[in-house]
Amino acid sequence: MDEYPATIDRTFAALSHPTRRRLLELLAQGDRCVTELAAKFDASLNVVSRHIKSLERAGLVQRSRGGRVHHLRFDATPLAEASAVVEHYRALWSNQLDQLGLYLDKMAKEETKNSRRERSRKTS
């Protein structure tokens, strides 16, 4: 996986903050307007709006306007790209750790074999 989608950095940055993750949890339950979401937090509407903009830049939230009301919808598409990156590294490290386990098992068997030989020599 040499090349990553251009949006991957924005996706991980958006997911890095607990407030933004909580916003996504709420939106995953259904579409909501900005003021309804902001009411769920102890922060000002301005602060929550900045978090929402970060989620929008990452493509995780889609906004529609009906008059003065801004409705938000969760879009999980960027999460599929992030999941693919994480899965790539999970598989890579899983393989590396498997190889390390095999090597350590081999070394332990050789050590046991060498210890038996030494004991055998001492008793002979």
MODELLER restraints for C-alpha pairs under 7 A, 6 or more apart:
rsr = mdl.restraints
at = mdl.atoms
rsr.add(forms.Gaussian(group=physical.xy_distance, feature=features.Distance(at['CA:7:A'], at['CA:58:A']), mean=6.42, stdev=0.5))
rsr.add(forms.Gaussian(group=physical.xy_distance, feature=features.Distance(at['CA:8:A'], at['CA:82:A']), mean=6.30, stdev=0.5))
rsr.add(forms.Gaussian(group=physical.xy_distance, feature=features.Distance(at['CA:10:A'], at['CA:57:A']), mean=6.96, stdev=0.5))
rsr.add(forms.Gaussian(group=physical.xy_distance, feature=features.Distance(at['CA:10:A'], at['CA:58:A']), mean=4.90, stdev=0.5))
rsr.add(forms.Gaussian(group=physical.xy_distance, feature=features.Distance(at['CA:11:A'], at['CA:58:A']), mean=4.91, stdev=0.5))
rsr.add(forms.Gaussian(group=physical.xy_distance, feature=features.Distance(at['CA:11:A'], at['CA:78:A']), mean=6.61, stdev=0.5))
rsr.add(forms.Gaussian(group=physical.xy_distance, feature=features.Distance(at['CA:14:A'], at['CA:20:A']), mean=6.53, stdev=0.5))
rsr.add(forms.Gaussian(group=physical.xy_distance, feature=features.Distance(at['CA:14:A'], at['CA:54:A']), mean=5.91, stdev=0.5))
rsr.add(forms.Gaussian(group=physical.xy_distance, feature=features.Distance(at['CA:14:A'], at['CA:55:A']), mean=5.63, stdev=0.5))
rsr.add(forms.Gaussian(group=physical.xy_distance, feature=features.Distance(at['CA:14:A'], at['CA:58:A']), mean=6.58, stdev=0.5))
rsr.add(forms.Gaussian(group=physical.xy_distance, feature=features.Distance(at['CA:15:A'], at['CA:21:A']), mean=5.81, stdev=0.5))
rsr.add(forms.Gaussian(group=physical.xy_distance, feature=features.Distance(at['CA:20:A'], at['CA:51:A']), mean=5.95, stdev=0.5))
rsr.add(forms.Gaussian(group=physical.xy_distance, feature=features.Distance(at['CA:24:A'], at['CA:74:A']), mean=6.68, stdev=0.5))
rsr.add(forms.Gaussian(group=physical.xy_distance, feature=features.Distance(at['CA:27:A'], at['CA:73:A']), mean=6.31, stdev=0.5))
rsr.add(forms.Gaussian(group=physical.xy_distance, feature=features.Distance(at['CA:27:A'], at['CA:74:A']), mean=5.44, stdev=0.5))
rsr.add(forms.Gaussian(group=physical.xy_distance, feature=features.Distance(at['CA:28:A'], at['CA:74:A']), mean=5.93, stdev=0.5))
rsr.add(forms.Gaussian(group=physical.xy_distance, feature=features.Distance(at['CA:31:A'], at['CA:71:A']), mean=6.77, stdev=0.5))
rsr.add(forms.Gaussian(group=physical.xy_distance, feature=features.Distance(at['CA:31:A'], at['CA:72:A']), mean=5.58, stdev=0.5))
rsr.add(forms.Gaussian(group=physical.xy_distance, feature=features.Distance(at['CA:31:A'], at['CA:73:A']), mean=4.83, stdev=0.5))
rsr.add(forms.Gaussian(group=physical.xy_distance, feature=features.Distance(at['CA:32:A'], at['CA:71:A']), mean=5.55, stdev=0.5))
rsr.add(forms.Gaussian(group=physical.xy_distance, feature=features.Distance(at['CA:32:A'], at['CA:72:A']), mean=5.43, stdev=0.5))
rsr.add(forms.Gaussian(group=physical.xy_distance, feature=features.Distance(at['CA:32:A'], at['CA:73:A']), mean=7.00, stdev=0.5))
rsr.add(forms.Gaussian(group=physical.xy_distance, feature=features.Distance(at['CA:33:A'], at['CA:69:A']), mean=6.67, stdev=0.5))
rsr.add(forms.Gaussian(group=physical.xy_distance, feature=features.Distance(at['CA:33:A'], at['CA:70:A']), mean=5.43, stdev=0.5))
rsr.add(forms.Gaussian(group=physical.xy_distance, feature=features.Distance(at['CA:33:A'], at['CA:71:A']), mean=4.16, stdev=0.5))
rsr.add(forms.Gaussian(group=physical.xy_distance, feature=features.Distance(at['CA:33:A'], at['CA:72:A']), mean=5.78, stdev=0.5))
rsr.add(forms.Gaussian(group=physical.xy_distance, feature=features.Distance(at['CA:34:A'], at['CA:70:A']), mean=5.92, stdev=0.5))
rsr.add(forms.Gaussian(group=physical.xy_distance, feature=features.Distance(at['CA:34:A'], at['CA:71:A']), mean=6.36, stdev=0.5))
rsr.add(forms.Gaussian(group=physical.xy_distance, feature=features.Distance(at['CA:34:A'], at['CA:72:A']), mean=6.87, stdev=0.5))
rsr.add(forms.Gaussian(group=physical.xy_distance, feature=features.Distance(at['CA:38:A'], at['CA:45:A']), mean=5.57, stdev=0.5))
rsr.add(forms.Gaussian(group=physical.xy_distance, feature=features.Distance(at['CA:38:A'], at['CA:48:A']), mean=5.83, stdev=0.5))
rsr.add(forms.Gaussian(group=physical.xy_distance, feature=features.Distance(at['CA:55:A'], at['CA:61:A']), mean=5.61, stdev=0.5))
rsr.add(forms.Gaussian(group=physical.xy_distance, feature=features.Distance(at['CA:56:A'], at['CA:62:A']), mean=6.23, stdev=0.5))
rsr.add(forms.Gaussian(group=physical.xy_distance, feature=features.Distance(at['CA:59:A'], at['CA:75:A']), mean=6.92, stdev=0.5))
rsr.add(forms.Gaussian(group=physical.xy_distance, feature=features.Distance(at['CA:59:A'], at['CA:78:A']), mean=6.43, stdev=0.5))
rsr.add(forms.Gaussian(group=physical.xy_distance, feature=features.Distance(at['CA:60:A'], at['CA:74:A']), mean=5.88, stdev=0.5))
rsr.add(forms.Gaussian(group=physical.xy_distance, feature=features.Distance(at['CA:60:A'], at['CA:75:A']), mean=4.84, stdev=0.5))
rsr.add(forms.Gaussian(group=physical.xy_distance, feature=features.Distance(at['CA:60:A'], at['CA:76:A']), mean=6.00, stdev=0.5))
rsr.add(forms.Gaussian(group=physical.xy_distance, feature=features.Distance(at['CA:60:A'], at['CA:78:A']), mean=6.35, stdev=0.5))
rsr.add(forms.Gaussian(group=physical.xy_distance, feature=features.Distance(at['CA:61:A'], at['CA:72:A']), mean=6.34, stdev=0.5))
rsr.add(forms.Gaussian(group=physical.xy_distance, feature=features.Distance(at['CA:61:A'], at['CA:73:A']), mean=5.51, stdev=0.5))
rsr.add(forms.Gaussian(group=physical.xy_distance, feature=features.Distance(at['CA:61:A'], at['CA:74:A']), mean=4.70, stdev=0.5))
rsr.add(forms.Gaussian(group=physical.xy_distance, feature=features.Distance(at['CA:61:A'], at['CA:75:A']), mean=5.50, stdev=0.5))
rsr.add(forms.Gaussian(group=physical.xy_distance, feature=features.Distance(at['CA:62:A'], at['CA:72:A']), mean=5.63, stdev=0.5))
rsr.add(forms.Gaussian(group=physical.xy_distance, feature=features.Distance(at['CA:62:A'], at['CA:73:A']), mean=5.12, stdev=0.5))
rsr.add(forms.Gaussian(group=physical.xy_distance, feature=features.Distance(at['CA:62:A'], at['CA:74:A']), mean=6.43, stdev=0.5))
rsr.add(forms.Gaussian(group=physical.xy_distance, feature=features.Distance(at['CA:62:A'], at['CA:75:A']), mean=6.72, stdev=0.5))
rsr.add(forms.Gaussian(group=physical.xy_distance, feature=features.Distance(at['CA:63:A'], at['CA:70:A']), mean=6.53, stdev=0.5))
rsr.add(forms.Gaussian(group=physical.xy_distance, feature=features.Distance(at['CA:63:A'], at['CA:71:A']), mean=5.65, stdev=0.5))
rsr.add(forms.Gaussian(group=physical.xy_distance, feature=features.Distance(at['CA:63:A'], at['CA:72:A']), mean=4.65, stdev=0.5))
rsr.add(forms.Gaussian(group=physical.xy_distance, feature=features.Distance(at['CA:63:A'], at['CA:73:A']), mean=6.46, stdev=0.5))
rsr.add(forms.Gaussian(group=physical.xy_distance, feature=features.Distance(at['CA:64:A'], at['CA:70:A']), mean=5.80, stdev=0.5))
rsr.add(forms.Gaussian(group=physical.xy_distance, feature=features.Distance(at['CA:64:A'], at['CA:71:A']), mean=5.22, stdev=0.5))
rsr.add(forms.Gaussian(group=physical.xy_distance, feature=features.Distance(at['CA:64:A'], at['CA:72:A']), mean=6.50, stdev=0.5))
rsr.add(forms.Gaussian(group=physical.xy_distance, feature=features.Distance(at['CA:65:A'], at['CA:71:A']), mean=6.07, stdev=0.5))
